[in-house]
Amino acid sequence: MHPPCVAYLEAVKPSLSELNPLATAPRSPDYAATRTARRAYGHHRLPPPGFLWFRLVRGATQALCKPPTSAQNRPPHNVLLSLGYWQLCTTCIQPALSDLRLILSRLVAPDMTTTERAAKEHASEGIGLSLFDVFAGAGGLSMGLQAAGLEPVGAVEVMDDAAKTYEALHDIEVDRRRLEDIPERELRALRGSVSVVAGGPPCQPWSTGGLRRGEEDERDGFTAMFRALDLIRPEAFVIENVAGLEQGRTRPYFESLLEVLTEELGYYVRSKTLDAADYGVPQHRLRLFVVGMRKRGFKFPRPTHGSKTSKPWVTAGDILGDEPLGELNSSIVTYAKKPHLRPSPYDGLLFNGGGRPINLAAPARTILASAGGNKTPFVDTLGVVPGYHRELWEHHKEHGIVGLKQKIRKGLVPGARRITVAESAALQSFLPTTKFSGTRSTQYTLVGNAVPPRLAQAVGRELCAALVRLSRA
């Protein structure tokens, strides 16, 4: 038979729905968004909420129901009550709060590894791993690096809507001046207090989707980035950019950048193009990372997802469903008057605009900053795309372009809908709580320009590990 206090506690024990309203609540868009982003960012393996109640019951039983060792040694009632409260706090409430902190920490960094734990120990020793983000954008790079163990202490971003989004994410006042306009004395004052400088200089000068004017483009921010590194002199840096920077005719300029970083600024530098899908992001996105440290020790992370690992890629279908997340995109999807066929139904141009259908069985294509209208990818909720493509493809194989016009459909594509800002952000691995500032078009731009946080987290883990090892050597 249970002691009276245990019987009482069991009687007032809340139901599972009270402990965790999401367990029985209808699947509202907010719930779906939370579930979606948790799945994308690795948040679906949280401890069950009931264990907190178990802690409370067990602790209260131990604290309040354990009889005194002897009647002679029994303290007065008021002392016993005080001791009971004290024991309740020390044996019950504190462990429960500790477990609650564990849950909250997993919401920020779900897959904490030895690397991240070492980074947090490093910070607790009073050394700290601080981050200064230049060309900060909406904060995707900082979000991932923070999840890996770096603590943002400052940021620079000229675009006001991007700065507002960053401030909401990181609770830091963003400097809205151009990086090159910040006086030397202000940057030099950061020397010794910043462990890592990170940033993604504007990629348009080097993107294969642009004119690729490179260093002739006024948006080239590498000069300002190098000036900041020279004045702040951090222990390490992370530069992120498009893969096109190290390709083709821009390769000589890229090699000259590496030479400045090594010969003039004194860093050991490593560079590599990574695919975000290989690190749990439900999107193929090639990004170039250049990482430098004062001493050797950094290595790029090995892929965690894909054919060469034990985990498959996270697909777009793991994130997207028939029902939209967030505010609906009203841009329509119609059949193209002059379709361009490719072997895959998800390639070519069978529909209006540049926004192609998303293959839900694979990671999505790269989310572009130009999305928002007809360039926004769409979800084929009724499965129209494969059948229409097959019809056109078979006719083209047998008859060529002769009579193809008769097979081309007209009007709206049934069941097709453009993905929302929230879905674009989920495909980038942003948390569901992320609120992007500005107009809808601006929000798509902020998402498309961002670094996938989960990819940044993978790079940040290895960087934190290297910094911790060197600090303990």
C-alpha positions in Angstrom: 0.0 0.0 0.0 1.3 3.4 -0.9 2.0 6.0 1.8 -0.7 8.7 2.0 1.4 11.4 0.3 2.1 9.1 -2.7 -1.6 8.3 -3.0 -2.4 12.0 -2.9 0.3 12.8 -5.5 -1.0 10.0 -7.8 -4.5 11.4 -7.4 -3.6 14.8 -8.6 -1.2 13.5 -11.2 -2.0 15.4 -14.5 -2.9 13.5 -17.6 -0.5 13.1 -20.5 -2.4 15.7 -22.4 -1.9 18.2 -19.6 1.8 17.4 -19.5 2.2 17.5 -23.2 -0.7 19.3 -25.1 0.8 18.3 -28.4 0.1 14.6 -27.6 -3.6 15.0 -28.1 -4.1 18.4 -29.7 -5.4 18.5 -33.3 -2.6 18.9 -35.8 -2.8 22.7 -36.4 -0.4 24.4 -38.8 1.8 25.4 -35.9 2.0 21.9 -34.6 2.9 20.6 -38.1 5.5 23.3 -38.5 7.1 22.3 -35.2 7.0 18.6 -36.1 8.4 19.4 -39.5 11.4 21.5 -38.4 12.2 19.2 -35.5 12.4 16.3 -38.0 14.6 18.4 -40.3 16.9 19.5 -37.5 17.0 16.3 -35.5 14.5 17.2 -32.8 12.2 14.2 -32.9 14.0 12.1 -30.3 13.2 14.0 -27.1 12.6 12.3 -23.8 9.0 11.6 -22.9 7.4 14.5 -20.9 6.1 12.1 -18.3 9.5 11.4 -16.8 9.5 14.9 -15.2 6.4 13.9 -13.3 8.0 10.6 -12.3 11.0 12.6 -10.9 8.6 14.7 -8.8 6.7 11.8 -7.4 9.8 9.8 -6.6 11.6 12.8 -5.1 8.6 13.8 -3.0 8.2 10.3 -1.7 11.9 10.2 -0.7 11.8 13.6 0.9 8.4 13.6 2.7 7.5 10.0 3.4 10.8 8.5 4.8 10.2 8.0 8.5 12.7 9.2 11.1 15.2 6.6 12.3 13.9 6.8 15.9 11.1 8.5 17.7 13.6 10.0 20.2 15.5 11.8 17.4 12.3 13.1 15.7 12.5 16.9 15.4 9.6 19.2 16.1 6.9 19.4 13.5 7.9 22.7 12.1 11.5 21.6 11.8 10.4 18.4 10.1 8.4 20.4 7.6 11.3 22.6 6.9 13.6 19.6 6.4 11.0 18.1 4.1 10.8 21.2 1.9 14.6 21.3 1.8 14.8 17.7 0.8 12.1 18.1 -1.7 14.1 20.9 -3.4 17.4 19.0 -3.3 16.2 15.5 -4.2 13.3 16.3 -6.4 12.9 19.7 -7.9 16.6 20.2 -8.8 16.9 17.0 -10.8 13.6 17.8 -12.5 14.9 21.2 -13.5 18.1 19.6 -14.6 16.1 17.3 -16.9 14.2 20.3 -18.2 17.4 22.1 -19.0 18.4 18.9 -20.9 15.3 19.1 -23.0 15.8 22.8 -23.8 19.4 22.2 -24.7 18.3 19.5 -27.1 15.9 21.8 -28.8 18.8 24.0 -29.6 21.5 21.4 -30.4 19.8 18.0 -30.6 22.8 15.8 -31.5 25.3 17.0 -29.0 28.5 15.1 -29.5 31.8 14.8 -27.6 33.0 17.8 -29.6 30.2 20.0 -28.4 30.4 18.9 -24.8 34.1 19.7 -24.9 33.3 23.1 -26.3 30.9 23.8 -23.4 33.4 22.5 -20.9 35.9 24.8 -22.5 33.5 27.8 -22.0 32.8 26.8 -18.4 36.5 26.9 -17.6 36.3 30.6 -18.3 38.0 30.5 -21.7 34.9 30.7 -23.8 34.4 30.3 -27.5 32.9 33.5 -28.9 31.7 34.3 -32.4 31.6 37.6 -34.4 29.5 37.2 -37.5 30.1 39.6 -40.4 27.8 39.6 -43.5 25.5 37.9 -41.0 22.4 37.8 -43.1 19.4 36.3 -41.3 21.6 34.3 -38.9 21.7 30.8 -40.3 25.5 30.5 -40.1 25.4 31.8 -36.5 22.6 29.5 -35.5 24.5 26.5 -36.6 27.8 27.6 -35.1 26.0 28.4 -31.8 24.5 24.9 -31.8 28.0 23.6 -32.1 29.3 25.5 -29.1 30.2 29.1 -30.3 28.5 32.0 -28.5 27.6 35.0 -30.8 28.8 38.3 -29.3 28.3 40.6 -32.2 27.2 40.8 -35.8 27.4 43.1 -38.9 24.6 43.2 -41.5 23.5 46.2 -43.7 20.1 44.8 -44.8 17.6 46.0 -42.2 15.2 43.0 -42.5 18.0 40.6 -42.3 19.4 42.4 -39.2 16.0 42.3 -37.5 15.7 38.6 -38.2 19.1 38.0 -36.7 18.4 40.1 -33.7 15.2 38.1 -33.0 17.2 34.8 -33.3 20.2 35.7 -31.2 19.2 38.6 -29.0 22.1 40.7 -30.2 22.0 44.2 -31.5 23.3 44.0 -35.1 25.7 46.7 -36.4 24.0 48.0 -39.7 27.1 49.7 -41.0 29.0 48.4 -44.0 31.9 46.3 -42.7 34.4 48.5 -44.5 33.0 51.6 -42.9 33.5 50.4 -39.3 36.5 52.3 -37.9 39.7 50.4 -37.3 39.7 51.2 -33.6 36.3 49.6 -33.1 37.4 46.4 -34.8 40.8 46.4 -33.0 39.0 46.7 -29.7 37.5 43.2 -30.3 41.0 41.7 -30.3 41.3 39.1 -27.6 37.6 38.8 -26.9 36.5 37.1 -30.2 37.5 33.5 -30.8 36.0 33.1 -34.3 35.1 35.5 -37.0 32.6 34.1 -39.5 30.8 35.4 -42.5 29.6 34.9 -46.0 30.7 37.7 -48.2 28.1 38.4 -50.9 28.1 35.5 -53.3 26.6 37.2 -56.4 30.0 38.1 -57.8 30.9 34.4 -58.0 27.7 32.6 -58.4 27.2 30.5 -61.6 23.7 31.9 -61.7 25.0 35.5 -62.1 27.4 37.4 -64.3 30.4 36.2 -62.3 32.2 39.6 -62.4 34.2 38.5 -59.4 36.5 41.1 -57.9 35.2 43.7 -60.4 31.8 43.5 -58.7 31.3 46.2 -56.1 29.6 43.6 -53.9 32.8 41.6 -53.5 33.3 41.7 -49.7 36.6 39.8 -49.3 38.7 42.9 -48.9 36.5 44.0 -45.9 36.5 40.5 -44.5 40.3 40.3 -44.6 40.6 43.8 -43.0 38.4 42.6 -40.1 40.5 39.5 -39.7 43.7 41.5 -39.6 42.3 44.0 -37.0 40.5 41.5 -34.7 43.0 38.6 -35.1 40.7 35.8 -33.9 41.9 32.3 -33.2 40.0 31.0 -36.2 37.7 32.1 -39.0 34.9 30.5 -41.1 34.2 31.9 -44.6 31.2 30.5 -46.5 30.5 31.1 -50.2 29.2 29.6 -53.4 31.0 26.7 -55.0 31.5 28.8 -58.1 34.2 30.7 -56.4 36.8 27.9 -56.8 35.6 26.9 -60.3 36.5 27.9 -63.8 38.0 31.3 -64.6 37.6 32.5 -61.0 39.9 29.8 -59.7 43.1 32.0 -59.9 41.4 34.7 -57.8 40.3 32.1 -55.2 43.9 30.9 -55.0 45.1 34.5 -54.4 42.6 34.8 -51.5 44.0 31.6 -49.9 47.5 33.1 -50.3 46.5 36.3 -48.5 45.0 34.2 -45.7 48.1 32.1 -45.2 51.0 34.3 -46.2 49.8 37.7 -44.9 47.3 36.9 -42.2 49.1 33.8 -40.8 46.4 31.2 -40.8 46.6 27.5 -41.7 43.7 27.3 -44.2 41.6 24.4 -45.5 38.8 24.7 -48.1 36.2 22.3 -49.3 32.8 22.4 -51.1 30.1 20.5 -49.0 26.7 19.3 -50.0 24.1 20.2 -47.3 22.2 17.0 -48.0 25.2 15.0 -46.7 24.7 16.5 -43.2 21.0 16.0 -42.7 19.6 19.0 -44.6 16.6 18.0 -46.8 18.1 19.9 -49.7 21.0 19.6 -52.1 23.0 22.8 -51.7 26.7 23.1 -52.5 28.5 25.6 -50.4 32.2 26.4 -50.3 33.7 26.6 -46.8 37.1 28.2 -46.1 38.3 27.6 -42.5 41.5 28.9 -41.0 43.2 28.5 -37.6 46.4 29.8 -36.1 47.7 26.3 -35.8 47.0 23.1 -37.7 44.2 20.8 -36.5 41.0 21.5 -38.3 39.5 18.8 -40.5 36.2 19.0 -42.4 33.4 16.8 -41.1 32.7 13.5 -42.7 29.2 13.1 -44.3 26.6 11.8 -41.9 23.9 11.1 -44.5 23.8 9.6 -48.0 24.8 6.4 -49.8 28.2 6.1 -48.2 26.9 6.4 -44.6 24.5 4.4 -42.4 21.8 7.1 -42.7 19.8 7.9 -45.9 19.4 11.5 -47.0 16.5 13.4 -45.4 14.0 13.9 -48.2 11.8 16.7 -49.1 8.9 14.4 -48.4 10.0 14.1 -44.8 9.3 17.8 -44.5 6.6 18.7 -47.0 3.0 17.4 -47.1 -0.2 18.1 -49.0 -1.2 20.8 -46.5 1.0 24.0 -46.5 2.9 25.2 -43.5 2.5 28.9 -42.7 1.0 31.5 -45.0 -0.1 30.2 -48.3 1.8 31.3 -51.5 -0.9 32.4 -53.9 1.3 32.1 -57.1 -0.4 29.7 -59.5 1.1 26.8 -61.4 0.2 26.4 -65.1 1.3 24.2 -67.9 4.1 25.7 -70.1 3.1 26.6 -73.6 6.5 25.4 -74.9 7.7 22.7 -72.5 11.4 21.7 -72.4 11.7 18.0 -71.8 14.4 16.2 -69.8 14.6 12.5 -68.8 13.4 13.3 -65.2 9.9 14.7 -64.6 11.5 17.0 -62.0 13.9 18.6 -64.5 13.3 20.6 -67.6 10.5 23.2 -67.8 7.1 21.7 -68.1 5.3 24.4 -66.2 5.3 28.2 -66.0 8.1 30.1 -64.3 11.4 28.7 -63.1 9.9 26.9 -60.1 10.1 23.2 -60.8 8.1 20.5 -59.1 9.8 19.0 -56.0 10.7 15.3 -55.9 9.4 14.3 -52.5 11.5 11.1 -52.6 14.8 12.9 -52.6 16.4 16.1 -51.1 15.0 19.2 -52.6 16.9 21.3 -55.1 18.8 24.4 -53.9 16.3 26.9 -52.5 17.0 30.1 -54.4 16.8 33.7 -53.1 14.7 34.6 -56.2 11.8 32.5 -55.0 8.5 34.1 -54.0 6.6 34.2 -57.3 6.7 31.8 -60.3 10.3 30.9 -59.5 9.1 29.2 -56.3 9.3 25.4 -56.4 5.9 23.6 -56.0 4.5 20.5 -54.4 2.5 18.1 -56.7 -0.1 17.0 -54.2 -2.1 14.9 -56.7 0.8 13.2 -58.5 0.1 14.9 -61.9 3.7 15.6 -62.8 5.1 12.1 -63.5 2.1 11.0 -65.7 2.2 14.2 -67.7 5.9 13.9 -68.2 5.7 10.3 -69.2 3.0 11.1 -71.8 5.1 13.8 -73.4 8.3 11.8 -73.2 6.9 8.7 -74.9 5.3 10.7 -77.6 8.5 12.6 -78.2 10.5 9.3 -78.4 8.2 7.9 -81.0 7.3 10.9 -83.1 9.7 13.7 -82.2 8.3 17.2 -82.0 5.7 16.3 -84.7 2.2 16.4 -83.1 3.7 17.2 -79.6 1.5 20.3 -79.4 -1.6 18.2 -79.3 -0.3 16.5 -76.1 0.5 19.8 -74.3 -2.0 20.6 -71.7 -3.4 24.1 -70.8 -4.5 25.9 -67.7 -3.8 25.3 -64.0 -2.1 22.2 -62.8 -4.5 20.4 -60.5 -3.2 20.0 -56.9 0.0 22.0 -57.5 0.9 24.6 -54.9 4.0 26.8 -54.4 5.9 26.2 -51.2 5.6 28.7 -48.4 8.3 30.8 -46.6 8.0 28.4 -43.6 8.5 25.4 -45.8 11.5 27.0 -47.6 13.0 27.6 -44.1 12.3 24.1 -43.0 14.1 22.8 -46.2 17.0 25.0 -45.0 16.9 23.3 -41.6 15.8 26.5 -39.7 13.9 26.1 -36.5 10.1 26.5 -36.6 10.2 29.4 -34.3 12.3 31.5 -36.8 10.4 34.6 -37.9 11.7 36.4 -41.0 11.2 40.1 -41.2 10.0 42.1 -44.3 7.6 41.5 -47.1 6.9 38.0 -48.3 9.4 38.5 -51.2 12.1 39.7 -48.8 11.5 36.7 -46.5 12.0 34.3 -49.4 15.2 36.2 -50.2 16.5 35.9 -46.6 15.8 32.2 -46.6 17.4 31.6 -50.0 20.6 33.6 -49.1 21.0 31.8 -45.7 23.5 29.1 -44.7 21.6 25.9 -43.7 22.1 25.9 -39.9 22.5 22.1 -39.8 25.4 22.3 -42.3 27.0 25.2 -40.3 26.6 23.1 -37.2 28.5 20.2 -38.7 31.4 22.5 -39.6 31.3 24.2 -36.3 31.5 20.9 -34.4 34.9 20.1 -36.0 36.2 23.7 -35.5 35.2 23.7 -31.8 36.9 20.3 -31.3 40.1 21.6 -32.9 40.1 24.8 -30.8 39.5 22.8 -27.6 42.3 20.4 -28.4 44.7 23.2 -29.0 43.7 25.0 -25.8 44.4 21.9 -23.7 47.6 21.0 -25.5 
